[in-house]
Amino acid sequence: MSEVHFVGAGPGAVDLITLRGKMLLERADVIIYTGSLVNPLLLELAKKTCVTHNSAYLTLDAVIRLMEEAVARGFEVVRLHTGDPSLYGAIREQLDRLNRLGISWDICPGVSSFCAAAAVLGVELTLPAVSQSVIITRYEGRTGVPAAESLTSLAVHGATMVFFLSIGMVDTMREDLISSGNYSADTPAAIVYKATWAEQKVLRGTVGTLSEMARSSGIKKTALVLVGNVLGDDYDLSRLYAPDFSTEYRQGILPQGGQDTAKEGA
């Protein structure tokens, strides 16, 4: 039975698509992909008879119409989204429409660009005594955000922050971060443009230099902004691997007279 497969293309590099995603691309009769956000080399995985459509030129109605017509003809359809479809993929509205039409679908997850950005930066987004939470968000622009999720509200946590779709607003973003009181001009920050693509750019600096980094590099879109002290050098070692820390797999070696009070699974 034909259906629609929503596939996460991964962050950019062709070999970072999942094995399942690759298989779905190879057998698809129709691929609807998200324009310049998806590496065009991925389309070379498709069979020669596959028909491709760039959704950058389409409305939601047009996308759904293509899917409906293809499924009616017994074709397998892949809706190819950048990164992981569950983050800023606008898939919910498509799934609801397909449900109303009685068209079956599934979702193949992908490697998100925020994971790729952390990888190319060589950082861990959660560090003991620094930050145990990651806030994935976007700065308010032409598309609004709920009032409770404004940058001023989220910044009170002082957690690691990853901003999607916000590089063009770093001037005001910088000011809001600093005015929150939980991030200073010296808080480490980074801009990662097209992580894992051939044209990837990685810029490191601080919250105070975000505007200058973006301006001097000419980066205006397709970039993530990462902010937080996890980008710095100070952190505590993990307790899980400390010699005096016992788990269900390993007995900790205690200092003389010490007492082991903590047990956690690895």
N, C-alpha and C positions, 0 to 999 in steps of 0.2 A: 504494500500500500504506500502510495506516495505521500510525502509530508514535507513540512518546512523545518529545516535544521538551522538554528541560530548558533553560529560558530564564532568563538573568540579567536581572532587572528593572532593574538599575542602582541607584544610591544612594537614589533617591526622586523627584527631578524627572521628570515624565512624558517630557520631551524628551531625557532622558539614556539612554533605552533604545536599543539598537542598531536599525538599519533592519531587520536580519533578525529580531530579536526582535519588533518591531512587526508585521512581516508574519506571523509565526507566530501571534501573538495574534489577528490579524484573521481568520485562516482556521480557528482552533481550534473544535472541536465541544465539547470539555471542557477547562476550566482548573482546575487544582488549585493554589492559591496559598498563600503562607505568611503568612496572617493579617495582623496589624497591621504587619508588617515591609514589606509591599508597598503602595505607594500605590494606593488603591482607584480612582483616576482611570484607572489603566492598564486596569482591567477594562472601562472604557467603550469601549476599542478593539475589544472582542469583538463578534461579530455577535449579533443579537437571539436567535437560536436556541441560542446557546452556553450550556452549563450550567456553573456555577462552584461550587467546593467550597473552603471554608476549612480548610486542613490543621491549623490550631491545635486543632481539635476531633477530629482523627483520629489513630489509631495507624498505625505503618508498615504493618501488615497491611491496615488499611482503605484506605490510600492505594493500595497495590498492587492490591487488589481492584477499586477504581474504575478504575484503568488497564487492568487485564485485561478487565473487562467492556466498557469503552469500545472498546478495540481489537478485541475480538471482534465488535462491531457495526459495525466499519469506520470508527470515528471517529478524528479527529486529536486528540491529547491534548497539552496544554502543562502542564508542571509548572513553575510560575512561582516562582523563588527570588529572594530579595533580593540586591542587589549582583551579585557574580560567584559562580556556583554552586560553584566550586572552593574557595572559602574558607568554612569553617564552614557548608557547605550540606547536610551529611548526605546527599550524593547517592550515595556509593559503595554504601551498603547497598541503595539503590533500584535502582541499575544491576545489581548482582549478582542481585537477585531477578528482574529483568526478563530477564536472560540465561538464568536457569534456566527461565523460562517461554517462552523463545524469542521474546520480543517485542523488536523493534528499537527503537533510541533514538539520539538525537544530543544534543549539547550546544551551546547558543548562549551564548558568553561575555557577560558584562556588565561595566559599570564598577563597580569595587569601591568601597565606602564609604571605604576608606582613601585612595584616589585623590581622591575628592570632598572629604574632610576636608583634604587637603593643598591642594586648589584654593581652598577657602573661606578657609583660613588664609593663602593667598598665599605658600606656602613650597615650597622644593625639598627633598626628603627626603634627597638625597645632595649634599653640598657638598665641594669640594676642601679638604683639610687639616682637615676637621671629621668627616665620616662618609661612607664609601663603601658602607655596608651598611644595610639596613633589616630589622629583625627584626619579623615579624608573629606575634603570639602572643596567648595569653589567660592570665589569672591563674587559678591553681588555686582552684576553688570546689567546688560539688557534683559537677562533672565533673572528674576528676583529669587531670593531665598527666604525661608520662614524667619520671622523676626527673632525667634529663639535660637536660630542658627547663624545669626550675624557674626562677623569676625570678632566683634567686641565681646559677644556672649561666649563664644567658643574659646577665646584666648584666656579666659580666667583659669582654665585648667593648666596652662603652661606645658601641655603635652607636645609630643612631636606632631607637626602639622604638615600635611601634603595638600597643595592646592592644584586642582585641575582647572583648566579653562580660565586662567586668571592672569597670565603673564602680561597682558596688555594693561593691567590695572595695578602694577606693582608700586606705583607712587603712593596711592592712597592706602594700599595694603600695608606698606611699610609704616605709614603714620598710625594706622589703627593698631598694628602690632605693638608699636612702641607705647602708644597712649594707654594700652591695656594694663601696663605695669608688670606684666609677666614675661615680656620679651623686651630686651634692650636693643639699642643700636648695635651692640657688640655680640648679640646672640648669633651663633653660626647659621648660615643659610646657604642654599645652593639652587642653581637653575640647571635643569637637565633638558636639553632640546633633543627630541627624537631619540630617546634611549634605544640603543642596539641597532639603529639604522646606520648606514655607511656615513651619513652626514651628521652623526651625533656630535653634540657639543656639551661639555660639562664645565660649569662655572661655579667656583666656590668663593664665598665671601661672608658677609654678615647681613643682618636685617637692614642695617644702615646703608649698605652698598648695593642693595637689590636693584634700585633704579638705574644706577650707573652700570651695573653688570648687564642688564637688559638692553640699555641704550647703546653701549659700546659694542655689544655683540650683534646688534641688529635683530635680536630675537623678538618676534612679535606674536607668535602663535606656536602651537604644537610643542609646548614645553610645560614641565612641571616645576613648581616652586616648593622646596622643602625647607622647613624651618625648625630649629630646635637644638638643644644642647647635645643630642646624640651625634650631631655632626662634629662635635668637639672631641677633646682627648681625655676628659676626666670621666671615670665611671668606676663602679665597684665590680669586683669579680663575681661571677655567678656562684651562689651558695651551693648549687646542685653538685658542683665538681670540687668543692672544698674538701680537704682531707678529713675534717672533723664532722662532715655532714653525712648522716646515714640515710640510705634509701632501702627499698625492698630488695635491691640488687647488690648493695655494697654496705659493709659496716664501716662507719667512720672511725678514724683513729683519733681519740681524744687526748688533749693535753693532760698531764698528770693532775688528778683532782677535778677534772672537768666533767660536765654532765651533758649528754646528748639529749636535747629536748625536742628536736625536730625530725620528722620523718616525712619524706615525700616520695611519690613514685617518679621514676625517671621519665 
